[in-house]
Amino acid sequence: HDAPCSKSCPAKTDPAKFIRSLRFRNIKGAAETIRENNPLAGCCAEVCPYGQLCEQACSRTGIDKPIEIGKLQKNARVWNSFM
């Protein structure tokens, strides 16, 4: 089943999938996941209220603190531009 963060993304970006790609150092795959369903992927992390959406729904919230999904998305975009 879908991760809570992925369910809460109105742009259907699938944070869980791009985080998995980053975990395995697949930056290109992460960037592709971000662009897959989101025509505004290039600026989404800049304008999206991810703190109230995917990060708030993150399953890590109850354990310690949520994964910084917005920061990871911004960095994936930047890292991919250097590749």
Secondary structure, 3 states (H helix, E strand, C coil): CCCHHHHCCCCCCCHHHHHHHHHCCCHHHHHHHHHHCCCCHHHHHHHCCCCCCHHHHCHHHHCCCCCCHHHHHHHHHHHHHCC
